[in-house]
Amino acid sequence: MKLLELGLEDCVEEIDSQTVFGYALFKSEAHAKVAYPLEGYASNISGRGFHNGRFVQRMRMKAASNPLINLEQANVLSLIESDGIVKGVRYKSLVGEEKNFHAPMTFVCDGSFSNLRRSVTNPKVRTPSWFVGLIVEDCSSLPFANHGHVILADPSPILFYPISSTEVRCLVDVPGDKVPSGSNGQMAKYLSTVVAGQLPLKLRKPFLQAIDKSKIRAMPNKSMPAIPRARPGVLVLGDALNMRHPLTGGGMTVALTDIVILRDMLRTIQDFSNAPALCDYLQDFYVLRKPMAATINILADSLYKVFSATDMVEEVRRQACFEYLGMGGMFSSGPMGLLGGLNPSIAILIFHFLLLTAYGLARVLLPFPSPSRLWIAIRLIWKAPSILLPSIRNESLMPSFNFKWLMTYRYTIVMSLFMLSSIYFLV
């Protein structure tokens, strides 16, 4: 939808991109399909899976075709500053020559490994896990065509999704700071012995073949809230500004939405020479981006916590989430509308989180709340705030609350959630 707004919809054409209409969730032998709520949208609206490099090259070609745009490939070394105002960049050309380039406005968008963000923002980067990626060269191995596949494995999820008419990208989430070494065969052993056995039968053989044939790569999954530091003459965008766990693939949704917002703001500007005034004006950008960005960010980080299980209580919550989404109707269309950016709303996100908690409690307590079941229910509610509240705090959505007090005195939260759950299921 955002590519259409930007006139860039042809950038996902001619790269063998694949339409994606929803997800298939797998847990043990059970599975459930959840679709994007696309009723009422044009027929060309869908998710897309593709080779990222091909998409980026198409955008570069699109930019190069505009006579007002000059493209130069180089390595940016630093920002040029004078009297607190960013005046441009210092860079090294492909032939090794260092040059300065001056401009009234500089946009920093050098990705998750940005070398420039520290001079503009105050980053707080977390790495909750790693993605180990490989390509399965058999698109017919996917149980459901035109769907992403999420396997709720132990201890964390595994993703499969089509990126061309013949290839499927597999991403295995590995929690922690490190991954098994690939140089000594430990990575291949981990994938074949720990991961393969948890996959649906249709995916196991092609996955094992891909371990031998495909180049295995590891990428740190980073999460970083947007903490802008107002600097005249510069604006940070994309993963250089804001990251969330990539489980939901929300990074490009946020980035393209940011570009639409920024484009509409810049269209009204006639003079870029007054850097301080322009800086004050662009502060509204961070307010306007909040509904979409905060919703996607909170959902991604919270969903990763729910889909990962290291103890019995977390497994109960994960099973409840699997069943909740599998019920269809509003129970799947609401979360999928949030995930796809179709209906970005923090209120709807919290509403479904409370319903999910209530459903989890009902699963545990019914038909009879034995002492052991009651203990699990109490722990389930007790742990609930740690799923959502840290992400809400990171997005600066609760400035009027003392977060430490809220986390320390969980009694209020426990009782509130318990009452909401009881009322909902009694009704």
Buried (B, 14 or more C-beta within 10 A) or exposed (E): BBBEBBEBEEBBEEBBBBBBBBBBBBBEEEBBBBBBBBEEEEEEBBBBBBBEEBBEEBBBEBEEEEEEEEEEEBEBBEBBBEEEBBBBBEBEEEEEEEEEBEBBBBBBBBEBEBBBBEBBBEBEEBEBBBBBBBBBBBBEBBBEEBBBBBBBBEBBBBBBBBBBEEBBBBBBBBBEEEBBEBEEEEBBEBBBEBBBEBBBEEBBBBBBBBBEEBEBEBEBBBBBBBBBEEBBBBBBBBBBBBBBBBBBBBBBBBBBBBBBBBEEBBEEEEEEEEBEEBBEBBEEBBEBBBBBBBBBBBBBBBBBBBBBBEEEBBBBBBBBBBBBBBEEEEBBBBBBBBBBBBBBBBEBBEEBBBBBBBBBBBBBBEEEBEEEBEEBBBBBBBBBBEBBBBBBBBBEBEEEEEBEEBBEEBEEBBEEBBEBBBEBEEE
